[in-house]
């Protein structure tokens, strides 16, 4: 468990010295032959993104004999990885933290290790001739976590600053770096997809993280690093469909990131990719029109990048919907004929299928009317697949799951504007939640395999259109409903569906095989194999790593033996038939659940304000603000028995603060006034504003509140650093968003409940902030650690955490 820092005299903080390249003493050619094998050279397994293996040695009959074959050494710097590895010629490649690793895919032994941080100042080699390009290509980001591609003797890595790096497959030496983003580099731009490689060309997408960068996909010569072509996903002046962006000033910051790996069809001569949402994400009034090519599937010419066809699945996206998962190229059966097809998974859980050559829908799609909001320039209709099944529940399913005080809306309800708008301020609606979890497709069954999670969100936004995050505010008691399902490609109907217990849900892609299996890693540490036809569990292995740290499984073959491999967070494990590596470890105990209604930091204070000023720091647009009338500050407090708690009305409306059960009340409080109540009995109280019964807070009254320790001041310092450098992704209240996890409550406990303070520090110090990792001072990082621990209920220490050599040695021992 994370050690309580009240017991620690000091914990280290030293800047981590980066070694750019570490090569094992024996090269692979010295100690083994290059064996016969079948590779997994793309994160998706093939050019079609099917995540399907044609290997059959491990199958429904033999899978019970699957056992551990090897476990790699732990990654450097306390790093963890959920990246999907790739395998070629007996070597596995994976990234973790700032490092890229080459492992012997038969034994797990490290062959070489490239540190992007150490490589930032290494010799530049690229097809770009100008000094400007030379300067902007210096690597400053991290490997993007989506995975890499290998081919033509090189390994291709997308970085979180927009750079693409080519490493020598055999030695790890850097061959070239090319910046696909803007110059000078815009904070927030990222080479966001896993690269796709085919026939000497690398295809990589640029994402913007909703931070106002223009999305694109770029084709790069794999040998030289020269750009061959690029396709902008937001049309510029004179471009085709520029009319869908009538605001002439927005195209350069319009978003439309390419978050997912492209599919390649050499026979048709096309590259296919999906596109994310426009920016600003929730403010349609500043970007009237359909906003092509956002939330679309796009096909371009493989040699020129010229548009061949497109289909927009969400018009004028107001919901941060995206087309968030990799498309799949497959052979469809249509009226007894085989059609080259492409399938996309929408965030609402439906699948759209198209003729790959023409873009014509294979299963009928109709435009249907949706709720309207004239101010936000809503599209009058949205497309839906006729007669299809969604893997997510419909709107009616949620009727008995709405928290008291709120009202249910459906998927395409526009976000509500704050008062004095007449928009209803208390709507919750299903979140488009099948996001960033790749499907798998098995040509053996003809089924798509989908992992999903359903939950509600508070559908509202701020006055400021460039406030990046629309759904803001705490909704107590919301639950998530995960599932895994198989959908028949011939009918677009669900064949089987299994509900998943929440503590083991994880956003990780499934793997299917010609052995009749579907494999998936869950958050409780279990790697499971399902019967691909029925969904029955045939085998499972407890890896001993839980808390959502695992990754997607892959399959490859060496010397006639089929392997299944998966990232386990701090290392990689591989399995094969009759594998004899150690017995299964004890099952992971999931972290104890937090309060069923509230999750997040608890503040020791006796004063609550009735309004919150939410702040988000957008990397290249400064701080943006939202005055939230419907959230208390802080919304969870703790006091000692006998304390008088005061509520200060710093809002615009009269409010009466009262217990949800009506057992106590402040009486009406006019703006600029205050009311108070004395609490003489220990207990936990949920309270609301009587006039706004969807506005919740929590009060914890205890017989003893820890006295302030020395580290309380350090936690305050850490909060300031966090607000400045971390809140853009993880939010001011630690709640996280679609691109960054929560750092409070169950999510924090799941990720860090089995680690040490040193693990947490190493992770933060080597990978954060994402736009310039490792750039803060040692003391900054340690202060942030203190703040995170205090926010998650760990008591204050009597001394600050410090930087000293003795603590360094102790932390290193803890990490081993």
PATOR-421035 format. One line per 8 residues: for each residue x, y, z of C-alpha. Coordinates in pm, whole numbers, padded with zeros to 5 digits. Example, Ala and Ser with C-alpha at 12.3 -4.5 7.8 and 13.67 -1.06 7.14 Angstrom:
BEGIN
01230:-00450:00780 ~ 01367:-00106:00714
***
This chain:
BEGIN
00000:00000:00000 ~ 00109:00362:-00039 ~ 00297:00430:00279 ~ 00145:00705:00488 ~ 00375:00998:00463 ~ 00309:01095:00823 ~ 00547:00808:00908 ~ 00815:00912:00664
01094:01140:00780 ~ 01171:01216:00418 ~ 01118:01091:00069 ~ 01353:01160:-00211 ~ 01328:01391:-00490 ~ 01617:01404:-00736 ~ 01611:01491:-01101 ~ 01632:01161:-01285
01945:01135:-01497 ~ 01851:01007:-01842 ~ 02059:00753:-02029 ~ 01967:00780:-02390 ~ 02051:00431:-02502 ~ 02128:00114:-02309 ~ 02221:-00189:-02519 ~ 02247:-00539:-02371
02597:-00686:-02375 ~ 02487:-00959:-02611 ~ 02318:-00851:-02932 ~ 02035:-01073:-03056 ~ 02247:-01194:-03347 ~ 02514:-01323:-03110 ~ 02302:-01551:-02895 ~ 02027:-01687:-03120
01916:-01746:-03475 ~ 01635:-01538:-03624 ~ 01355:-01795:-03590 ~ 01055:-01864:-03806 ~ 00758:-01671:-03669 ~ 00443:-01476:-03732 ~ 00461:-01116:-03621 ~ 00237:-00850:-03466
00403:-00548:-03627 ~ 00113:-00303:-03578 ~ -00074:-00225:-03258 ~ -00386:-00344:-03441 ~ -00218:-00660:-03570 ~ -00250:-00580:-03941 ~ -00322:-00305:-04193 ~ -00695:-00368:-04143
-00695:-00291:-03766 ~ -00885:-00613:-03692 ~ -00688:-00708:-03378 ~ -00721:-01065:-03505 ~ -00453:-01336:-03505 ~ -00465:-01622:-03756 ~ -00269:-01846:-03516 ~ -00455:-02156:-03396
-00225:-02341:-03158 ~ -00394:-02176:-02860 ~ -00761:-02251:-02915 ~ -01086:-02329:-02735 ~ -00969:-02685:-02667 ~ -00610:-02613:-02563 ~ -00639:-02277:-02388 ~ -00665:-02441:-02045
-00298:-02534:-02085 ~ -00190:-02171:-02125 ~ 00066:-02065:-01864 ~ 00325:-01799:-01798 ~ 00626:-01810:-02033 ~ 00820:-01504:-01914 ~ 00792:-01172:-01730 ~ 01011:-00879:-01827
01209:-00667:-01584 ~ 01030:-00364:-01442 ~ 01039:-00051:-01653 ~ 01277:00229:-01554 ~ 01185:00529:-01338 ~ 00886:00356:-01181 ~ 00702:00392:-01514 ~ 00395:00193:-01605
00251:00118:-01948 ~ -00083:00024:-02098 ~ 00064:00048:-02446 ~ -00003:-00235:-02690 ~ 00335:-00387:-02782 ~ 00442:-00478:-03135 ~ 00655:-00776:-03239 ~ 00879:-00832:-03541
01152:-01088:-03607 ~ 01145:-01216:-03252 ~ 01175:-00872:-03090 ~ 00899:-00698:-02893 ~ 00880:-00317:-02873 ~ 00692:-00123:-02607 ~ 00706:00224:-02449 ~ 00674:00320:-02083
00725:00668:-01943 ~ 01005:00835:-02137 ~ 01152:00506:-02259 ~ 01117:00277:-02559 ~ 01218:-00087:-02499 ~ 01320:-00372:-02727 ~ 01266:-00710:-02559 ~ 01347:-01063:-02673
00994:-01185:-02749 ~ 01088:-01542:-02653 ~ 01249:-01469:-02315 ~ 01155:-01112:-02216 ~ 01521:-01011:-02191 ~ 01592:-00641:-02262 ~ 01790:-00595:-02585 ~ 01802:-00216:-02592
01641:00077:-02418 ~ 01603:00425:-02572 ~ 01521:00720:-02347 ~ 01339:00997:-02533 ~ 01434:01241:-02258 ~ 01804:01169:-02308 ~ 01759:01178:-02684 ~ 01629:01534:-02693
01970:01682:-02757 ~ 02112:01400:-02961 ~ 02234:01450:-03315 ~ 01958:01558:-03551 ~ 01909:01362:-03871 ~ 01615:01437:-04094 ~ 01504:01517:-04441 ~ 01411:01867:-04325
01679:02109:-04433 ~ 01593:02437:-04264 ~ 01717:02540:-03922 ~ 01357:02618:-03825 ~ 01252:02260:-03892 ~ 01571:02137:-03733 ~ 01488:02324:-03412 ~ 01125:02224:-03400
01206:01856:-03453 ~ 01404:01824:-03130 ~ 01208:01569:-02929 ~ 01042:01713:-02619 ~ 00737:01490:-02576 ~ 00675:01140:-02449 ~ 00583:00832:-02650 ~ 00210:00886:-02695
00091:00564:-02528 ~ -00110:00448:-02830 ~ 00175:00228:-02951 ~ 00431:00210:-03228 ~ 00482:00057:-03573 ~ 00777:-00144:-03701 ~ 00883:-00205:-04060 ~ 01163:-00157:-04309
01425:-00194:-04037 ~ 01290:00093:-03825 ~ 01061:00152:-03530 ~ 00829:00454:-03553 ~ 00717:00640:-03241 ~ 00470:00930:-03214 ~ 00544:01179:-02936 ~ 00313:01398:-02733
00460:01719:-02878 ~ 00384:01636:-03243 ~ 00718:01478:-03329 ~ 00754:01141:-03500 ~ 01079:00958:-03428 ~ 01235:00671:-03624 ~ 01467:00437:-03432 ~ 01685:00165:-03577
01496:-00158:-03513 ~ 01812:-00350:-03419 ~ 02016:-00097:-03222 ~ 01772:00168:-03099 ~ 01976:00451:-03251 ~ 01770:00748:-03361 ~ 01753:00778:-03741 ~ 01535:01086:-03788
01276:01307:-03622 ~ 01000:01493:-03800 ~ 00750:01742:-03656 ~ 00402:01697:-03806 ~ 00252:01980:-03600 ~ 00281:02355:-03612 ~ 00595:02568:-03582 ~ 00669:02703:-03336
00536:02402:-03149 ~ 00191:02465:-03000 ~ 00146:02327:-02650 ~ -00119:02057:-02664 ~ -00046:01929:-03014 ~ 00043:01561:-03017 ~ 00131:01288:-03262 ~ -00170:01127:-03107
-00228:00806:-03302 ~ -00023:00492:-03325 ~ 00168:00518:-03655 ~ 00067:00293:-03944 ~ 00343:00160:-04173 ~ 00317:00022:-04525 ~ 00568:-00009:-04810 ~ 00817:00249:-04692
00564:00508:-04573 ~ 00455:00604:-04221 ~ 00105:00749:-04168 ~ 00060:00949:-03847 ~ -00218:01169:-03713 ~ -00202:01492:-03515 ~ -00442:01546:-03226 ~ -00510:01858:-03029
-00655:01743:-02700 ~ -00930:02004:-02747 ~ -00662:02271:-02704 ~ -00719:02452:-03033 ~ -00484:02298:-03287 ~ -00579:02204:-03645 ~ -00590:01827:-03691 ~ -00423:01643:-03978
-00280:01315:-04104 ~ 00070:01315:-04253 ~ 00251:01064:-04475 ~ 00628:01044:-04412 ~ 00899:00866:-04607 ~ 01012:00596:-04365 ~ 01378:00608:-04476 ~ 01442:00982:-04492
01181:01149:-04273 ~ 01065:01365:-04566 ~ 00699:01455:-04570 ~ 00515:01311:-04871 ~ 00171:01466:-04819 ~ -00067:01589:-04553 ~ -00445:01613:-04525 ~ -00594:01879:-04297
-00910:01766:-04122 ~ -01036:02126:-04097 ~ -01059:02282:-04446 ~ -00870:02606:-04497 ~ -00947:02893:-04735 ~ -01024:02756:-05081 ~ -01038:02393:-04962 ~ -01322:02153:-05035
-01613:02196:-04788 ~ -01474:02516:-04643 ~ -01839:02625:-04638 ~ -01899:02402:-04334 ~ -01681:02644:-04130 ~ -01828:02988:-04211 ~ -01634:03144:-03923 ~ -01322:03235:-04122
-01105:03285:-03814 ~ -01152:02939:-03661 ~ -01001:02689:-03902 ~ -00649:02707:-03756 ~ -00775:02611:-03410 ~ -01071:02396:-03511 ~ -00961:02068:-03356 ~ -01059:01756:-03554
-00769:01553:-03419 ~ -00673:01219:-03569 ~ -00653:01010:-03253 ~ -00650:00659:-03395 ~ -00433:00449:-03623 ~ -00513:00460:-03995 ~ -00618:00159:-04202 ~ -00444:00095:-04534
-00581:-00081:-04844 ~ -00299:-00116:-05099 ~ -00528:-00273:-05361 ~ -00771:00017:-05361 ~ -00483:00262:-05309 ~ -00649:00429:-05011 ~ -00572:00526:-04654 ~ -00869:00539:-04413
-00889:00723:-04082 ~ -01138:00859:-03831 ~ -01152:01216:-03701 ~ -01229:01365:-03359 ~ -01457:01647:-03251 ~ -01431:02018:-03334 ~ -01313:02281:-03088 ~ -01430:02453:-02886
-01594:02123:-02799 ~ -01924:02238:-02646 ~ -01976:02581:-02800 ~ -02151:02556:-03133 ~ -02231:02927:-03155 ~ -01875:03020:-03256 ~ -01851:02751:-03526 ~ -02181:02736:-03721
-02210:02469:-03988 ~ -02150:02093:-03999 ~ -01775:02146:-03929 ~ -01627:01892:-04168 ~ -01433:01670:-04139 ~ -01490:01640:-03766 ~ -01651:01322:-03627 ~ -01610:01156:-03966
-01454:00863:-04146 ~ -01228:00983:-04428 ~ -01066:00798:-04721 ~ -00773:00957:-04907 ~ -00549:00854:-05195 ~ -00249:00657:-05071 ~ -00001:00839:-05298 ~ -00129:01197:-05292
-00345:01235:-04979 ~ -00629:01371:-05194 ~ -00981:01312:-05064 ~ -01159:01010:-05213 ~ -01470:01004:-04992 ~ -01593:01087:-04643 ~ -01892:01033:-04417 ~ -01974:01254:-04119
-02134:01051:-03840 ~ -02204:01346:-03605 ~ -02291:01685:-03752 ~ -02179:01998:-03565 ~ -02062:01790:-03268 ~ -02153:01955:-02935 ~ -02086:01654:-02712 ~ -01713:01579:-02747
-01837:01275:-02936 ~ -01554:01211:-03186 ~ -01528:00898:-03387 ~ -01303:00777:-03108 ~ -01207:00420:-03202 ~ -00994:00279:-03487 ~ -01189:00182:-03797 ~ -01181:-00178:-03921
-01134:-00292:-04281 ~ -01302:-00628:-04347 ~ -01479:-00840:-04608 ~ -01855:-00801:-04573 ~ -02122:-01041:-04693 ~ -02390:-00838:-04874 ~ -02669:-01022:-05058 ~ -02444:-01322:-05102
-02156:-01117:-05239 ~ -01826:-01019:-05079 ~ -01777:-00644:-05045 ~ -01462:-00469:-04932 ~ -01597:-00283:-04630 ~ -01498:-00043:-04355 ~ -01671:-00026:-04015 ~ -01666:00253:-03758
-01789:00239:-03400 ~ -01977:00550:-03292 ~ -01952:00679:-02935 ~ -02320:00592:-02882 ~ -02246:00223:-02933 ~ -02374:00179:-03291 ~ -02168:00049:-03584 ~ -02179:00212:-03928
-02056:00002:-04222 ~ -01956:00132:-04565 ~ -01842:00010:-04903 ~ -01469:00070:-04881 ~ -01433:00185:-05241 ~ -01726:00426:-05259 ~ -01827:00519:-04902 ~ -02183:00403:-04966
-02347:00265:-04647 ~ -02390:-00112:-04648 ~ -02663:-00101:-04383 ~ -02916:00179:-04420 ~ -02845:00504:-04239 ~ -03115:00766:-04196 ~ -03111:01126:-04076 ~ -03341:01177:-03775
-03454:01501:-03604 ~ -03277:01582:-03275 ~ -03334:01842:-02998 ~ -03258:02196:-03110 ~ -03090:02503:-02961 ~ -03084:02806:-03188 ~ -02806:02982:-02994 ~ -02568:02687:-03032
-02650:02641:-03404 ~ -02748:02276:-03367 ~ -02774:02052:-03673 ~ -03139:01970:-03745 ~ -03075:01597:-03781 ~ -02821:01328:-03692 ~ -02760:00994:-03869 ~ -02861:00661:-03719
-02830:00300:-03838 ~ -03172:00159:-03920 ~ -03255:-00166:-03740 ~ -02917:-00186:-03566 ~ -02839:-00264:-03201 ~ -02632:-00039:-02979 ~ -02410:-00199:-02716 ~ -02516:00086:-02485
-02860:00109:-02320 ~ -03121:00343:-02467 ~ -03244:00657:-02296 ~ -03550:00495:-02134 ~ -03325:00246:-01952 ~ -03192:00532:-01739 ~ -03526:00658:-01606 ~ -03494:00498:-01261
-03122:00579:-01228 ~ -03136:00960:-01220 ~ -03023:01119:-00889 ~ -03282:01320:-00695 ~ -03312:01678:-00817 ~ -03197:01603:-01172 ~ -03393:01542:-01493 ~ -03314:01293:-01768
-03230:01403:-02121 ~ -03124:01190:-02417 ~ -02808:01163:-02622 ~ -02832:01463:-02855 ~ -02966:01712:-02599 ~ -02746:02025:-02637 ~ -02547:02128:-02328 ~ -02734:02381:-02110
-02605:02735:-02081 ~ -02579:02880:-01726 ~ -02828:03135:-01589 ~ -02976:03372:-01694 ~ -03027:03137:-01989 ~ -03367:02963:-01996 ~ -03195:02628:-02059 ~ -03277:02369:-01791
-02973:02366:-01557 ~ -03021:02018:-01409 ~ -03016:01778:-01705 ~ -02822:01454:-01698 ~ -02788:01255:-02018 ~ -02613:00937:-02138 ~ -02251:01006:-02214 ~ -02129:00884:-02556
-01902:00634:-02383 ~ -01772:00375:-02627 ~ -01454:00576:-02654 ~ -01087:00496:-02707 ~ -01140:00118:-02678 ~ -01059:-00043:-03015 ~ -01291:-00311:-03145 ~ -01172:-00650:-03267
-01314:-00832:-03571 ~ -01298:-01206:-03631 ~ -01344:-01320:-03994 ~ -01402:-01665:-03844 ~ -01725:-01561:-03670 ~ -01804:-01243:-03862 ~ -01850:-01065:-03527 ~ -01721:-00734:-03397
-01616:-00743:-03029 ~ -01677:-00431:-02823 ~ -01593:-00329:-02465 ~ -01806:-00042:-02339 ~ -01924:00150:-02033 ~ -02249:00338:-01987 ~ -02294:00632:-01752 ~ -02470:00966:-01722
-02315:01314:-01726 ~ -02435:01658:-01623 ~ -02505:01813:-01964 ~ -02404:02177:-01915 ~ -02136:02427:-02013 ~ -02000:02770:-01928 ~ -02060:03114:-02078 ~ -01705:03121:-02212
-01713:02920:-02537 ~ -01344:02842:-02503 ~ -01379:02695:-02155 ~ -01264:02354:-02270 ~ -01476:02122:-02060 ~ -01852:02139:-02086 ~ -01998:01893:-01832 ~ -01899:02052:-01500
-02022:01996:-01147 ~ -02060:01699:-00918 ~ -02351:01459:-00955 ~ -02365:01230:-00652 ~ -02433:00860:-00686 ~ -02380:00819:-01060 ~ -02286:00462:-01151 ~ -02103:00311:-01446
-02237:00002:-01625 ~ -01962:-00177:-01822 ~ -02016:-00463:-02067 ~ -01848:-00668:-02338 ~ -02048:-00770:-02645 ~ -02030:-00938:-02985 ~ -02216:-00775:-03278 ~ -02283:-00969:-03601
-02142:-00775:-03898 ~ -02408:-00925:-04127 ~ -02707:-00802:-03927 ~ -02570:-00526:-03699 ~ -02738:-00711:-03411 ~ -02594:-00813:-03075 ~ -02517:-01186:-03061 ~ -02411:-01198:-02697
-02344:-00945:-02425 ~ -02195:-00982:-02077 ~ -02226:-00725:-01800 ~ -01897:-00659:-01620 ~ -01854:-00582:-01248 ~ -01738:-00223:-01215 ~ -01420:-00284:-01010 ~ -01273:-00492:-01294
-01375:-00273:-01588 ~ -01086:-00139:-01793 ~ -01070:00052:-02122 ~ -00857:-00203:-02306 ~ -00908:-00355:-02652 ~ -01000:-00723:-02699 ~ -00802:-00972:-02911 ~ -00962:-01243:-03126
-00789:-01547:-03276 ~ -00849:-01818:-03534 ~ -00849:-02055:-03238 ~ -01203:-01940:-03163 ~ -01102:-01715:-02873 ~ -01151:-01359:-02756 ~ -00900:-01246:-02493 ~ -00923:-00945:-02267
-00742:-00802:-01964 ~ -00953:-00675:-01671 ~ -00885:-00432:-01389 ~ -00882:-00703:-01120 ~ -00565:-00850:-01273 ~ -00737:-01135:-01458 ~ -00651:-01208:-01821 ~ -00950:-01400:-01957
-01015:-01607:-02269 ~ -01374:-01624:-02394 ~ -01539:-01852:-02646 ~ -01570:-01609:-02936 ~ -01905:-01755:-03044 ~ -02081:-01766:-02707 ~ -01899:-01534:-02468 ~ -01837:-01818:-02220
-01517:-01782:-02015 ~ -01284:-02074:-02098 ~ -00967:-01971:-01908 ~ -00832:-01701:-01684 ~ -00498:-01614:-01532 ~ -00449:-01386:-01234 ~ -00150:-01170:-01329 ~ -00116:-01010:-00986
-00139:-00658:-01129 ~ -00471:-00483:-01078 ~ -00601:-00132:-01052 ~ -00645:-00082:-01425 ~ -00273:-00103:-01503 ~ -00291:-00375:-01770 ~ -00307:-00338:-02147 ~ -00441:-00508:-02458
-00333:-00863:-02540 ~ -00148:-00954:-02860 ~ -00045:-01286:-03017 ~ 00263:-01394:-03213 ~ 00459:-01711:-03292 ~ 00826:-01804:-03247 ~ 00983:-02143:-03323 ~ 00644:-02304:-03370
00505:-02180:-03037 ~ 00220:-01932:-03009 ~ 00250:-01662:-02744 ~ -00009:-01433:-02586 ~ 00149:-01119:-02436 ~ 00011:-00828:-02240 ~ 00144:-00517:-02068 ~ 00091:-00537:-01692
00175:-00179:-01603 ~ 00529:-00200:-01462 ~ 00633:-00483:-01696 ~ 00517:-00727:-01969 ~ 00412:-01091:-01932 ~ 00389:-01353:-02206 ~ 00207:-01688:-02204 ~ 00228:-02008:-02405
00091:-02361:-02385 ~ 00249:-02551:-02097 ~ 00416:-02235:-01975 ~ 00555:-02310:-01630 ~ 00647:-01967:-01498 ~ 00547:-01949:-01129 ~ 00198:-02035:-01001 ~ -00076:-01778:-01027
-00038:-01507:-00763 ~ -00312:-01439:-00515 ~ -00607:-01247:-00663 ~ -00592:-00872:-00639 ~ -00819:-00728:-00376 ~ -01000:-00431:-00531 ~ -00967:-00108:-00334 ~ -01243:-00048:-00081
-01522:00157:-00234 ~ -01537:00524:-00146 ~ -01853:00699:-00037 ~ -02139:00580:-00264 ~ -02244:00939:-00330 ~ -01926:01145:-00317 ~ -01578:01099:-00455 ~ -01292:01347:-00435
-01083:01550:-00194 ~ -01205:01629:00159 ~ -01116:01969:00308 ~ -01083:02040:00681 ~ -01270:02371:00712 ~ -01575:02519:00883 ~ -01672:02758:00600 ~ -01837:02677:00267
-01910:02917:-00020 ~ -02217:02858:-00232 ~ -02049:02927:-00569 ~ -01736:02788:-00734 ~ -01507:02963:-00979 ~ -01388:02675:-01196 ~ -01059:02724:-01375 ~ -00900:02525:-01651
-00560:02611:-01790 ~ -00553:02551:-02164 ~ -00197:02507:-02272 ~ -00188:02755:-02555 ~ -00488:02971:-02459 ~ -00417:03062:-02099 ~ -00657:03014:-01809 ~ -01030:03006:-01878
-01296:03054:-01612 ~ -01649:02938:-01536 ~ -01859:03081:-01254 ~ -02051:02776:-01133 ~ -02360:02875:-00932 ~ -02447:02511:-00870 ~ -02141:02385:-00684 ~ -02026:02445:-00327
-01665:02538:-00247 ~ -01544:02302:-00115 ~ -01813:02045:-00178 ~ -01680:01794:00082 ~ -01569:01920:00425 ~ -01474:01765:00759 ~ -01516:01923:01103 ~ -01489:01823:01469
-01801:01765:01679 ~ -01933:02093:01821 ~ -01817:02305:01528 ~ -02035:02581:01386 ~ -02031:02546:01007 ~ -02100:02861:00807 ~ -02230:02886:00451 ~ -02147:03213:00274
-02372:03304:-00019 ~ -02131:03443:-00276 ~ -02372:03375:-00562 ~ -02650:03568:-00730 ~ -02952:03385:-00588 ~ -03108:03335:-00247 ~ -03032:02987:-00114 ~ -03143:02777:00180
-02888:02515:00281 ~ -03053:02211:00435 ~ -02999:01843:00501 ~ -03131:01626:00220 ~ -03354:01452:00477 ~ -03475:01789:00610 ~ -03325:01741:00959 ~ -03154:02082:00970
-03148:02409:00778 ~ -02970:02742:00770 ~ -03284:02921:00665 ~ -03283:03147:00356 ~ -02949:03319:00286 ~ -02959:03622:00059 ~ -02661:03703:-00165 ~ -02361:03842:00031
-02505:03707:00358 ~ -02432:03390:00552 ~ -02603:03125:00762 ~ -02471:02864:01003 ~ -02552:02548:01198 ~ -02376:02385:01497 ~ -02317:02009:01464 ~ -02311:01824:01799
-02329:01466:01676 ~ -02078:01271:01467 ~ -02206:01160:01129 ~ -02197:01212:00756 ~ -02451:01458:00616 ~ -02559:01507:00258 ~ -02703:01854:00207 ~ -02857:02050:-00079
-02970:02399:-00168 ~ -03348:02389:-00123 ~ -03403:02619:-00420 ~ -03168:02410:-00639 ~ -03215:02049:-00519 ~ -02957:01921:-00770 ~ -02683:02115:-00586 ~ -02516:01876:-00342
-02251:01896:-00071 ~ -02117:01664:00197 ~ -02034:01736:00561 ~ -01839:01485:00773 ~ -01860:01545:01148 ~ -01607:01345:01348 ~ -01497:01323:01708 ~ -01141:01402:01608
-00985:01596:01321 ~ -00610:01566:01283 ~ -00418:01878:01379 ~ -00232:02052:01105 ~ 00115:01910:01050 ~ 00418:02057:00886 ~ 00324:01897:00554 ~ -00006:02088:00537
00182:02394:00415 ~ 00369:02175:00171 ~ 00038:02039:00042 ~ -00078:02396:-00021 ~ 00237:02460:-00218 ~ 00174:02140:-00412 ~ -00180:02252:-00486 ~ -00047:02573:-00643
00191:02377:-00865 ~ -00082:02131:-00954 ~ -00323:02411:-01049 ~ -00064:02573:-01273 ~ 00070:02266:-01453 ~ -00167:01971:-01403 ~ -00525:02098:-01391 ~ -00546:02143:-01769
-00581:01764:-01795 ~ -00674:01639:-01448 ~ -00901:01937:-01359 ~ -00884:02166:-01057 ~ -01080:01923:-00839 ~ -00869:01618:-00943 ~ -01173:01468:-01120 ~ -00997:01409:-01453
-01158:01397:-01795 ~ -01164:01180:-02106 ~ -00792:01227:-02167 ~ -00658:01207:-01812 ~ -00764:00991:-01516 ~ -00906:01114:-01189 ~ -00648:01162:-00915 ~ -00896:01121:-00631
-01104:00849:-00469 ~ -01142:00504:-00619 ~ -00942:00579:-00934 ~ -00642:00704:-00739 ~ -00664:00408:-00500 ~ -00688:00163:-00789 ~ -00377:00299:-00960 ~ -00160:00363:-00655
-00297:00146:-00374 ~ -00024:-00114:-00425 ~ 00265:00125:-00474 ~ 00492:00342:-00264 ~ 00532:00716:-00238 ~ 00846:00666:-00446 ~ 00646:00501:-00725 ~ 00408:00794:-00734
00688:01048:-00735 ~ 00883:00873:-01011 ~ 00576:00856:-01232 ~ 00501:01226:-01192 ~ 00860:01349:-01212 ~ 00943:01164:-01535 ~ 00620:01207:-01733 ~ 00452:01530:-01619
00351:01784:-01726 ~ 00284:01614:-02057 ~ 00378:01916:-02266 ~ 00726:01933:-02107 ~ 00790:01630:-01884 ~ 01054:01657:-01616 ~ 01067:02035:-01649 ~ 00965:02128:-01293
01194:02141:-00994 ~ 01246:01844:-00764 ~ 01067:02030:-00486 ~ 00771:02107:-00714 ~ 00720:01738:-00783 ~ 00744:01634:-00421 ~ 00499:01906:-00318 ~ 00249:01776:-00575
00286:01425:-00428 ~ 00207:01563:-00082 ~ -00097:01745:-00217 ~ -00232:01431:-00389 ~ -00185:01220:-00078 ~ -00352:01475:00147 ~ -00642:01513:-00097 ~ -00697:01139:-00078
-00727:01124:00298 ~ -00374:01047:00410 ~ -00303:01237:00736 ~ -00056:01520:00742 ~ 00299:01444:00846 ~ 00493:01624:01117 ~ 00774:01705:00873 ~ 00788:01800:00509
00898:01545:00252 ~ 01257:01625:00163 ~ 01528:01561:-00091 ~ 01827:01375:00055 ~ 02056:01090:-00045 ~ 01946:00851:00231 ~ 01585:00881:00121 ~ 01693:00827:-00241
01855:00494:-00157 ~ 01554:00386:00046 ~ 01314:00473:-00236 ~ 01523:00281:-00490 ~ 01510:-00026:-00264 ~ 01134:00014:-00238 ~ 01099:00023:-00615 ~ 01287:-00304:-00671
***
